[in-house]
Amino acid sequence: MELFDDSIVPEHARERKQAARAFAADEISPVAADYHASGDYPWDVLEAAMDEGFVAQEISEEYGGEGYDLYQLLATAEEFFRADAGIALTLQLAGFGCEMIERYGSESQKEAYLRPIAANDQISGLAVSEPQTGSDLAGMSTEATKVDGGYRLNGEKYWVGNAVEADWLTLYAKTGDREDRYSNFSIFIVDTDREGYHAEHVPEKIGMRASKQGHIVLDDCFVPEEALIGTEGGGFYMLTEFFNKGRVIVGGHGLGLAAAAIEEAEAFVHEREAFGRTVDEFQAVQHTLADMRLQFESARALTWRACRKVVEGENPGYWAALAKTHATEAAIFCAEQGMQLHGGRSIFADRRISRVYRDVRIPAIYEGANEIQRNLIYRHRP
Protein backbone atom coordinates (compact mmCIF):
# COMPACT_ATOMS: atom_id res chain seq x y z
CA MET A 1 0.00 0.00 0.00
CA GLU A 2 1.51 3.32 -1.11
CA LEU A 3 -0.48 6.34 -0.05
CA PHE A 4 1.99 8.92 -1.32
CA ASP A 5 1.83 8.34 -5.07
CA ASP A 6 3.85 10.77 -7.16
CA SER A 7 1.12 11.76 -9.60
CA ILE A 8 0.13 14.81 -7.56
CA VAL A 9 3.75 15.90 -7.02
CA PRO A 10 5.37 18.18 -9.63
CA GLU A 11 7.92 16.25 -11.64
CA HIS A 12 10.89 18.31 -10.45
CA ALA A 13 10.12 17.41 -6.80
CA ARG A 14 9.79 13.65 -7.27
CA GLU A 15 13.46 12.81 -7.03
CA ARG A 16 13.69 14.69 -3.76
CA LYS A 17 10.62 12.86 -2.49
CA GLN A 18 12.16 9.48 -3.24
CA ALA A 19 15.38 10.50 -1.48
CA ALA A 20 13.36 11.63 1.56
CA ARG A 21 11.48 8.32 1.60
CA ALA A 22 14.72 6.35 1.54
CA PHE A 23 16.25 8.49 4.30
CA ALA A 24 13.13 8.10 6.45
CA ALA A 25 13.20 4.32 6.04
CA ASP A 26 16.91 4.04 6.82
CA GLU A 27 17.46 6.70 9.48
CA ILE A 28 14.15 7.74 11.08
CA SER A 29 11.78 4.78 11.29
CA PRO A 30 14.24 2.35 12.93
CA VAL A 31 14.88 4.69 15.90
CA ALA A 32 11.54 6.50 16.14
CA ALA A 33 10.09 4.43 18.98
CA ASP A 34 13.28 4.70 21.05
CA TYR A 35 13.47 8.47 20.73
CA HIS A 36 9.80 8.86 21.51
CA ALA A 37 10.25 6.79 24.66
CA SER A 38 13.42 8.54 25.83
CA GLY A 39 12.56 12.09 24.80
CA ASP A 40 16.21 12.61 23.85
CA TYR A 41 17.27 15.05 21.16
CA PRO A 42 18.14 12.99 18.04
CA TRP A 43 21.56 14.43 17.33
CA ASP A 44 22.67 11.39 15.34
CA VAL A 45 19.67 11.57 12.98
CA LEU A 46 20.14 15.32 12.64
CA GLU A 47 23.78 14.86 11.66
CA ALA A 48 22.84 12.19 9.12
CA ALA A 49 20.18 14.53 7.68
CA MET A 50 22.77 17.29 7.45
CA ASP A 51 25.06 15.00 5.49
CA GLU A 52 22.24 14.25 3.05
CA GLY A 53 21.18 17.90 2.62
CA PHE A 54 17.87 17.62 4.47
CA VAL A 55 18.51 20.46 6.92
CA ALA A 56 17.88 24.11 5.97
CA GLN A 57 16.99 22.89 2.50
CA GLU A 58 15.53 26.24 1.47
CA ILE A 59 18.77 28.25 1.77
CA SER A 60 19.83 29.16 -1.75
CA GLU A 61 22.92 27.80 -3.43
CA GLU A 62 24.34 31.33 -3.35
CA TYR A 63 24.83 30.95 0.40
CA GLY A 64 25.83 27.30 0.35
CA GLY A 65 22.41 25.68 0.63
CA GLU A 66 20.33 23.37 -1.53
CA GLY A 67 17.90 25.98 -2.83
CA TYR A 68 14.85 23.72 -2.70
CA ASP A 69 11.42 25.21 -3.36
CA LEU A 70 8.14 24.81 -1.51
CA TYR A 71 7.10 21.79 -3.59
CA GLN A 72 10.27 19.94 -2.61
CA LEU A 73 9.91 20.91 1.05
CA LEU A 74 6.31 19.66 1.12
CA ALA A 75 7.32 16.41 -0.55
CA THR A 76 9.99 15.89 2.10
CA ALA A 77 7.64 16.74 4.97
CA GLU A 78 5.12 14.10 3.91
CA GLU A 79 7.74 11.38 4.03
CA PHE A 80 9.51 12.44 7.22
CA PHE A 81 6.35 12.94 9.26
CA ARG A 82 5.00 9.58 8.19
CA ALA A 83 8.14 8.02 9.70
CA ASP A 84 8.11 10.02 12.95
CA ALA A 85 6.79 13.47 13.73
CA GLY A 86 9.18 14.31 16.57
CA ILE A 87 12.35 13.56 14.66
CA ALA A 88 10.93 15.15 11.52
CA LEU A 89 10.19 18.38 13.38
CA THR A 90 13.72 18.45 14.77
CA LEU A 91 15.12 18.24 11.24
CA GLN A 92 12.86 21.05 10.04
CA LEU A 93 13.49 23.38 12.97
CA ALA A 94 17.29 23.14 12.72
CA GLY A 95 17.17 25.79 10.01
CA PHE A 96 14.02 27.60 11.12
CA GLY A 97 13.91 31.34 10.43
CA CYS A 98 16.63 31.33 7.78
CA GLU A 99 14.21 32.16 5.00
CA MET A 100 13.39 35.54 6.56
CA ILE A 101 17.08 36.45 6.72
CA GLU A 102 17.57 35.46 3.11
CA ARG A 103 14.53 37.43 1.97
CA TYR A 104 14.84 40.54 4.13
CA GLY A 105 18.29 40.52 5.71
CA SER A 106 21.40 42.47 4.81
CA GLU A 107 24.25 40.92 2.90
CA SER A 108 26.38 40.81 6.02
CA GLN A 109 23.60 39.00 7.92
CA LYS A 110 23.30 36.44 5.15
CA GLU A 111 27.02 35.78 5.12
CA ALA A 112 27.31 35.61 8.90
CA TYR A 113 24.24 33.50 9.65
CA LEU A 114 23.09 31.59 6.57
CA ARG A 115 26.45 30.15 5.55
CA PRO A 116 27.15 28.41 8.89
CA ILE A 117 23.68 26.83 8.82
CA ALA A 118 24.12 25.69 5.23
CA ALA A 119 27.55 24.29 6.13
CA ASN A 120 25.99 22.34 9.03
CA ASP A 121 28.16 24.18 11.55
CA GLN A 122 25.23 25.76 13.39
CA ILE A 123 21.48 25.33 13.96
CA SER A 124 18.88 28.05 14.30
CA GLY A 125 15.38 28.61 15.68
CA LEU A 126 12.45 31.02 15.69
CA ALA A 127 11.03 32.66 18.84
CA VAL A 128 7.52 34.08 18.48
CA SER A 129 5.00 32.66 20.99
CA GLU A 130 4.93 33.77 24.62
CA PRO A 131 3.68 32.14 27.82
CA GLN A 132 0.37 34.05 27.67
CA THR A 133 0.13 34.63 23.93
CA GLY A 134 0.29 32.09 21.14
CA SER A 135 -1.53 32.88 17.90
CA ASP A 136 -2.08 36.63 18.43
CA LEU A 137 0.96 37.97 16.57
CA ALA A 138 -0.05 41.56 17.28
CA GLY A 139 -0.49 40.91 20.97
CA MET A 140 3.05 39.89 21.97
CA SER A 141 4.59 41.76 24.88
CA THR A 142 8.34 41.03 24.62
CA GLU A 143 9.92 44.44 24.00
CA ALA A 144 12.98 45.64 22.14
CA THR A 145 13.91 49.07 23.46
CA LYS A 146 16.18 51.27 21.35
CA VAL A 147 19.43 52.21 23.11
CA ASP A 148 22.83 53.47 21.98
CA GLY A 149 24.18 51.07 19.40
CA GLY A 150 21.27 48.66 19.39
CA TYR A 151 18.32 47.30 21.36
CA ARG A 152 17.67 45.79 24.78
CA LEU A 153 15.30 42.84 24.81
CA ASN A 154 13.06 42.10 27.78
CA GLY A 155 10.33 39.52 28.06
CA GLU A 156 9.66 35.84 27.62
CA LYS A 157 9.21 33.43 24.73
CA TYR A 158 7.67 29.97 24.92
CA TRP A 159 7.36 26.89 22.72
CA VAL A 160 10.59 27.85 20.98
CA GLY A 161 12.10 25.02 18.97
CA ASN A 162 15.83 24.70 19.75
CA ALA A 163 15.72 27.45 22.40
CA VAL A 164 18.44 25.55 24.24
CA GLU A 165 20.21 23.82 21.33
CA ALA A 166 20.36 26.65 18.76
CA ASP A 167 23.37 28.87 18.11
CA TRP A 168 21.07 31.77 17.26
CA LEU A 169 17.40 32.60 16.86
CA THR A 170 15.23 34.93 14.88
CA LEU A 171 13.12 36.64 17.55
CA TYR A 172 9.91 38.65 17.26
CA ALA A 173 9.61 41.65 19.60
CA LYS A 174 7.63 44.86 20.05
CA THR A 175 9.42 48.01 18.93
CA GLY A 176 6.63 50.58 18.82
CA ASP A 177 3.23 51.68 20.11
CA ARG A 178 1.56 52.92 16.95
CA GLU A 179 -2.18 53.03 16.38
CA ASP A 180 -1.66 50.41 13.67
CA ARG A 181 -0.88 47.53 16.02
CA TYR A 182 0.50 45.44 13.15
CA SER A 183 3.36 47.89 12.61
CA ASN A 184 4.69 47.65 16.15
CA PHE A 185 6.87 44.55 15.79
CA SER A 186 10.29 43.74 14.43
CA ILE A 187 12.46 40.67 14.01
CA PHE A 188 15.98 40.36 15.39
CA ILE A 189 18.79 37.85 15.21
CA VAL A 190 19.74 36.85 18.74
CA ASP A 191 22.85 34.80 19.45
CA THR A 192 21.99 32.40 22.26
CA ASP A 193 25.29 33.03 24.07
CA ARG A 194 24.44 36.70 24.68
CA GLU A 195 24.27 37.97 28.24
CA GLY A 196 20.67 38.19 29.37
CA TYR A 197 19.51 35.23 27.26
CA HIS A 198 18.30 32.37 29.46
CA ALA A 199 16.64 29.22 28.13
CA GLU A 200 15.40 25.93 29.49
CA HIS A 201 13.34 23.10 28.06
CA VAL A 202 9.60 23.12 28.60
CA PRO A 203 8.23 20.18 30.65
CA GLU A 204 8.00 16.85 28.86
CA LYS A 205 5.34 16.71 26.16
CA ILE A 206 2.98 13.81 25.42
CA GLY A 207 3.91 13.87 21.74
CA MET A 208 6.72 14.80 19.35
CA ARG A 209 9.07 14.06 22.21
CA ALA A 210 12.20 13.97 20.05
CA SER A 211 11.70 17.65 19.22
CA LYS A 212 12.80 20.05 21.94
CA GLN A 213 10.96 23.27 22.74
CA GLY A 214 12.08 25.83 25.28
CA HIS A 215 11.15 28.73 27.51
CA ILE A 216 13.30 31.84 27.02
CA VAL A 217 13.69 34.69 29.48
CA LEU A 218 15.26 37.87 28.10
CA ASP A 219 16.68 40.08 30.82
CA ASP A 220 18.16 43.28 29.34
CA CYS A 221 19.60 41.17 26.53
CA PHE A 222 21.49 43.58 24.28
CA VAL A 223 21.64 43.08 20.51
CA PRO A 224 23.40 45.49 18.14
CA GLU A 225 21.60 47.53 15.50
CA GLU A 226 22.79 45.16 12.80
CA ALA A 227 20.75 42.38 14.46
CA LEU A 228 17.53 43.96 13.15
CA ILE A 229 16.23 42.10 10.09
CA GLY A 230 14.79 44.39 7.45
CA THR A 231 13.07 47.53 8.71
CA GLU A 232 11.83 48.36 12.19
CA GLY A 233 8.09 47.75 12.37
CA GLY A 234 8.03 45.27 9.52
CA GLY A 235 8.17 42.11 11.61
CA PHE A 236 4.46 41.24 11.55
CA TYR A 237 4.35 41.35 7.76
CA MET A 238 7.56 39.34 7.37
CA LEU A 239 6.24 36.70 9.72
CA THR A 240 2.83 36.36 8.09
CA GLU A 241 4.48 35.79 4.71
CA PHE A 242 6.84 33.27 6.27
CA PHE A 243 3.91 31.45 7.87
CA ASN A 244 2.03 31.19 4.58
CA LYS A 245 4.73 28.86 3.32
CA GLY A 246 5.14 27.25 6.72
CA ARG A 247 1.47 26.37 6.95
CA VAL A 248 1.60 24.52 3.65
CA ILE A 249 4.47 22.47 5.06
CA VAL A 250 2.46 21.88 8.25
CA GLY A 251 -0.18 20.49 5.91
CA GLY A 252 2.51 17.99 4.99
CA HIS A 253 2.98 17.23 8.67
CA GLY A 254 -0.69 16.30 8.87
CA LEU A 255 -0.55 14.20 5.72
CA GLY A 256 2.42 12.23 7.00
CA LEU A 257 0.71 11.51 10.30
CA ALA A 258 -2.57 10.58 8.60
CA ALA A 259 -0.73 8.17 6.33
CA ALA A 260 0.96 6.55 9.32
CA ALA A 261 -2.40 6.06 11.02
CA ILE A 262 -3.94 4.54 7.90
CA GLU A 263 -1.00 2.18 7.40
CA GLU A 264 -1.22 0.94 10.97
CA ALA A 265 -4.99 0.51 10.84
CA GLU A 266 -4.95 -1.35 7.53
CA ALA A 267 -2.23 -3.72 8.69
CA PHE A 268 -3.95 -4.44 11.99
CA VAL A 269 -7.46 -5.18 10.70
CA HIS A 270 -6.14 -7.48 7.98
CA GLU A 271 -4.24 -9.56 10.54
CA ARG A 272 -6.64 -9.51 13.49
CA GLU A 273 -9.34 -12.20 13.66
CA ALA A 274 -12.70 -11.95 15.44
CA PHE A 275 -15.87 -14.04 15.21
CA GLY A 276 -14.24 -16.45 12.80
CA ARG A 277 -12.97 -13.96 10.23
CA THR A 278 -10.47 -11.14 9.85
CA VAL A 279 -11.63 -7.80 11.13
CA ASP A 280 -11.40 -6.14 7.72
CA GLU A 281 -14.31 -8.28 6.51
CA PHE A 282 -16.79 -6.41 8.69
CA GLN A 283 -18.67 -3.69 6.82
CA ALA A 284 -18.40 -1.25 9.71
CA VAL A 285 -14.62 -1.57 9.60
CA GLN A 286 -14.58 -1.14 5.84
CA HIS A 287 -16.62 2.04 6.16
CA THR A 288 -14.23 3.40 8.77
CA LEU A 289 -11.26 2.72 6.51
CA ALA A 290 -13.12 4.33 3.61
CA ASP A 291 -13.77 7.45 5.70
CA MET A 292 -10.08 7.61 6.62
CA ARG A 293 -9.15 7.51 2.94
CA LEU A 294 -11.71 10.19 2.11
CA GLN A 295 -10.22 12.53 4.66
CA PHE A 296 -6.66 11.78 3.64
CA GLU A 297 -7.10 12.04 -0.12
CA SER A 298 -9.14 15.25 0.03
CA ALA A 299 -6.60 16.83 2.39
CA ARG A 300 -3.70 15.79 0.18
CA ALA A 301 -5.33 17.19 -2.95
CA LEU A 302 -6.07 20.47 -1.19
CA THR A 303 -2.57 20.76 0.30
CA TRP A 304 -0.81 20.29 -3.02
CA ARG A 305 -3.18 22.74 -4.68
CA ALA A 306 -2.50 25.22 -1.89
CA CYS A 307 1.22 24.74 -2.40
CA ARG A 308 0.89 25.86 -6.00
CA LYS A 309 -1.29 28.82 -5.04
CA VAL A 310 1.21 30.02 -2.43
CA VAL A 311 4.14 29.63 -4.81
CA GLU A 312 2.28 31.63 -7.45
CA GLY A 313 1.15 34.28 -4.95
CA GLU A 314 -2.57 33.70 -5.50
CA ASN A 315 -4.28 34.65 -2.22
CA PRO A 316 -1.63 32.70 -0.27
CA GLY A 317 -3.02 33.38 3.22
CA TYR A 318 -6.34 31.79 2.28
CA TRP A 319 -4.89 28.68 0.68
CA ALA A 320 -2.25 28.15 3.36
CA ALA A 321 -4.91 28.31 6.07
CA LEU A 322 -7.13 25.86 4.19
CA ALA A 323 -4.32 23.36 3.78
CA LYS A 324 -3.03 23.57 7.33
CA THR A 325 -6.49 23.22 8.84
CA HIS A 326 -7.82 20.39 6.71
CA ALA A 327 -4.64 18.29 6.68
CA THR A 328 -4.02 18.47 10.42
CA GLU A 329 -7.66 17.72 11.22
CA ALA A 330 -7.67 14.83 8.74
CA ALA A 331 -4.68 13.50 10.66
CA ILE A 332 -6.57 13.75 13.96
CA PHE A 333 -9.53 11.94 12.45
CA CYS A 334 -7.39 9.15 11.02
CA ALA A 335 -5.47 8.71 14.26
CA GLU A 336 -8.66 8.52 16.32
CA GLN A 337 -10.23 6.00 13.96
CA GLY A 338 -7.01 4.01 13.87
CA MET A 339 -7.03 3.84 17.65
CA GLN A 340 -10.63 2.63 17.63
CA LEU A 341 -9.86 -0.09 15.10
CA HIS A 342 -6.97 -1.31 17.24
CA GLY A 343 -9.30 -1.77 20.21
CA GLY A 344 -7.60 -2.38 23.53
CA ARG A 345 -4.19 -2.72 21.91
CA SER A 346 -4.32 0.94 20.94
CA ILE A 347 -3.47 2.06 24.46
CA PHE A 348 -0.15 0.22 24.64
CA ALA A 349 2.59 2.85 24.79
CA ASP A 350 4.87 0.95 22.41
CA ARG A 351 2.32 0.81 19.58
CA ARG A 352 2.98 3.03 16.59
CA ILE A 353 -0.70 4.02 16.44
CA SER A 354 -0.47 5.20 20.04
CA ARG A 355 2.56 7.33 19.21
CA VAL A 356 0.80 8.83 16.18
CA TYR A 357 -2.27 9.55 18.32
CA ARG A 358 -0.16 11.53 20.78
CA ASP A 359 1.77 13.36 18.07
CA VAL A 360 -1.21 14.28 15.97
CA ARG A 361 -2.73 16.84 18.32
CA ILE A 362 0.23 19.18 18.06
CA PRO A 363 0.22 20.37 14.40
CA ALA A 364 -3.37 21.56 14.81
CA ILE A 365 -1.99 24.10 17.30
CA TYR A 366 1.41 25.30 16.08
CA GLU A 367 1.91 27.90 13.33
CA GLY A 368 -1.44 29.36 14.33
CA ALA A 369 -4.14 27.27 16.00
CA ASN A 370 -6.81 26.01 13.62
CA GLU A 371 -9.37 28.37 15.13
CA ILE A 372 -7.17 31.23 13.91
CA GLN A 373 -6.90 29.54 10.51
CA ARG A 374 -10.67 29.56 10.22
CA ASN A 375 -10.64 33.30 10.85
CA LEU A 376 -8.13 33.68 8.02
CA ILE A 377 -10.15 31.45 5.71
CA TYR A 378 -13.22 33.59 6.24
CA ARG A 379 -11.42 36.93 5.94
CA HIS A 380 -9.45 36.03 2.82
CA ARG A 381 -12.10 33.98 1.03
CA PRO A 382 -12.39 34.92 -2.65
Long-range contacts (C-beta under 8 A, 24 or more apart in sequence): 1-263, 1-266, 3-259, 3-262, 3-263, 3-296, 4-78, 4-79, 4-82, 4-255, 4-259, 8-300, 8-301, 8-304, 9-71, 9-75, 9-304, 10-71, 12-71, 12-72, 13-69, 13-71, 13-72, 13-74, 13-75, 14-75, 16-68, 16-72, 16-75, 16-76, 17-72, 17-75, 17-76, 17-78, 17-79, 19-52, 20-54, 20-75, 20-76, 20-78, 20-79, 20-80, 21-79, 23-48, 23-49, 23-52, 23-54, 23-79, 23-80, 24-79, 24-80, 24-82, 24-83, 25-83, 28-80, 28-83, 28-84, 28-87, 28-88, 29-83, 29-84, 31-87, 32-83, 32-84, 32-86, 32-87, 32-210, 32-355, 33-350, 33-352, 33-355, 35-84, 35-86, 35-87, 35-209, 35-210, 36-84, 36-86, 36-209, 36-210, 36-355, 37-209, 37-349, 37-350, 38-209, 39-204, 39-209, 39-210, 40-210, 41-90, 41-165, 41-210, 41-212, 42-86, 42-87, 42-90, 42-210, 45-87, 45-90, 45-91, 46-90, 46-91, 46-94, 46-123, 47-120, 49-91, 49-94, 50-94, 50-120, 51-120, 54-80, 54-91, 55-91, 55-94, 55-95, 55-117, 55-120, 55-123, 56-94, 56-95, 56-98, 56-117, 56-118, 56-124, 57-95, 58-95, 58-98, 58-99, 58-102, 59-95, 59-98, 59-102, 59-114, 59-117, 59-118, 60-102, 63-102, 63-110, 63-111, 63-114, 63-115, 63-118, 64-114, 64-115, 64-118, 64-119, 65-114, 65-117, 65-118, 69-311, 70-245, 70-248, 70-249, 70-307, 70-310, 70-311, 71-307, 71-308, 71-311, 73-245, 73-249, 73-252, 74-248, 74-249, 74-251, 74-252, 74-303, 74-304, 74-307, 75-252, 76-252, 77-249, 77-252, 77-253, 77-255, 77-256, 78-252, 78-255, 78-256, 78-259, 79-256, 80-256, 81-252, 81-253, 81-254, 81-255, 81-256, 81-257, 81-260, 82-255, 82-256, 82-257, 82-259, 82-260, 82-263, 83-256, 83-260, 84-210, 84-355, 85-207, 85-208, 85-211, 85-253, 85-256, 85-257, 85-356, 85-359, 85-360, 85-362, 85-363, 86-207, 86-208, 86-209, 86-210, 86-211, 86-359, 87-210, 87-211, 88-253, 88-256, 89-161, 89-208, 89-210, 89-211, 89-253, 90-161, 90-210, 90-211, 90-212, 92-249, 93-125, 93-126, 93-161, 93-162, 93-211, 94-123, 94-124, 94-162, 95-123, 95-124, 96-124, 96-125, 96-126, 96-161, 96-162, 96-170, 97-124, 97-125, 97-126, 97-169, 97-170, 98-124, 99-242, 99-245, 100-170, 100-187, 100-229, 100-238, 100-239, 100-242, 101-170, 101-189, 101-229, 103-238, 103-241, 104-187, 104-229, 104-230, 104-234, 104-238, 105-189, 105-229, 105-230, 106-226, 108-226, 109-189, 109-226, 109-229, 113-168, 113-189, 116-167, 122-166, 122-167, 122-168, 123-162, 123-165, 123-166, 123-167, 124-162, 124-166, 124-167, 124-168, 124-169, 124-170, 125-160, 125-161, 125-162, 125-163, 125-165, 125-166, 125-168, 125-169, 125-170, 126-160, 126-161, 126-169, 126-170, 126-171, 126-172, 127-157, 127-160, 127-163, 127-169, 127-170, 127-171, 127-172, 127-190, 127-216, 128-157, 128-160, 128-171, 128-172, 128-239, 129-157, 129-158, 129-159, 129-160, 130-155, 130-156, 130-157, 130-158, 131-156, 131-158, 131-215, 134-159, 134-365, 134-369, 135-368, 135-369, 135-371, 135-372, 137-172, 137-185, 137-236, 137-239, 137-240, 138-181, 138-182, 138-184, 138-185, 138-236, 140-172, 140-173, 140-174, 140-185, 141-174, 142-171, 142-172, 142-173, 142-174, 142-218, 143-173, 143-174, 143-175, 144-173, 144-174, 144-175, 144-186, 144-188, 144-223, 146-175, 147-222, 149-224, 149-225, 150-222, 150-223, 150-224, 150-225, 150-227, 151-175, 151-188, 151-222, 151-223, 151-225, 151-227, 151-228, 152-196, 152-220, 152-221, 152-222, 153-188, 153-190, 153-196, 153-218, 153-220, 153-221, 153-222, 153-223, 154-218, 154-219, 154-220, 154-221, 155-218, 156-215, 156-216, 156-217, 156-218, 157-215, 157-216, 157-218, 158-202, 158-213, 158-215, 158-216, 159-202, 159-213, 159-366, 160-199, 160-213, 160-214, 160-215, 160-216, 161-211, 161-212, 161-213, 161-214, 162-212, 162-214, 163-192, 163-199, 163-200, 163-201, 163-212, 163-213, 163-214, 163-215, 163-216, 164-199, 164-200, 164-201, 164-212, 164-214, 165-212, 166-192, 167-191, 167-192, 167-193, 168-192, 170-229, 172-235, 172-239, 173-235, 175-232, 175-233, 175-235, 176-232, 176-233, 178-233, 182-236, 182-237, 183-233, 183-234, 183-236, 184-233, 184-236, 185-233, 185-235, 185-236, 185-239, 186-228, 186-229, 186-230, 186-231, 186-232, 186-233, 186-234, 186-235, 187-228, 187-229, 187-230, 187-234, 187-235, 187-238, 187-239, 188-223, 188-227, 188-228, 188-229, 189-223, 189-227, 189-229, 190-221, 190-223, 190-227, 194-221, 194-222, 194-223, 195-221, 195-222, 196-220, 196-221, 196-222, 197-221, 205-362, 206-358, 206-361, 207-355, 207-358, 207-359, 207-360, 207-361, 207-362, 208-359, 208-362, 240-317, 241-316, 243-320, 243-367, 243-368, 244-310, 244-316, 244-317, 244-320, 245-310, 245-320, 246-320, 246-367, 247-320, 247-321, 247-323, 247-324, 247-367, 247-368, 247-373, 248-303, 248-306, 248-307, 248-310, 248-319, 248-320, 248-323, 248-324, 250-324, 250-327, 250-328, 250-363, 250-366, 250-367, 251-299, 251-302, 251-303, 251-306, 251-307, 251-323, 251-324, 251-326, 251-327, 251-328, 252-303, 252-327, 253-327, 253-328, 253-331, 253-363, 254-299, 254-303, 254-324, 254-326, 254-327, 254-328, 254-329, 254-330, 254-331, 254-360, 254-363, 254-364, 255-296, 255-299, 255-300, 255-303, 255-327, 255-330, 255-331, 257-331, 257-334, 257-335, 257-356, 257-359, 257-360, 257-363, 258-292, 258-295, 258-296, 258-299, 258-327, 258-330, 258-331, 258-333, 258-334, 258-335, 259-296, 260-352, 260-356, 261-292, 261-331, 261-334, 261-335, 261-337, 261-338, 261-353, 261-356, 261-357, 261-360, 262-289, 262-292, 262-293, 262-296, 262-334, 262-338, 264-338, 264-342, 264-351, 264-352, 264-353, 264-356, 265-289, 265-292, 265-334, 265-337, 265-338, 265-341, 265-342, 265-353, 268-341, 268-342, 268-345, 268-353, 269-341, 279-341, 285-341, 288-337, 288-340, 288-341, 289-341, 291-333, 291-337, 292-333, 292-334, 292-337, 292-338, 295-330, 295-333, 295-334, 296-330, 296-334, 298-326, 298-330, 299-323, 299-326, 299-327, 299-329, 299-330, 299-331, 300-327, 302-326, 302-327, 303-327, 315-380, 315-382, 317-376, 317-380, 318-376, 318-377, 318-380, 318-381, 318-382, 321-368, 321-373, 321-374, 321-376, 321-377, 321-380, 322-373, 322-377, 324-363, 324-367, 324-368, 324-370, 324-373, 325-370, 325-373, 325-374, 325-377, 328-360, 328-363, 328-364, 328-370, 329-364, 329-370, 331-360, 331-363, 331-364, 332-360, 332-361, 332-364, 335-360
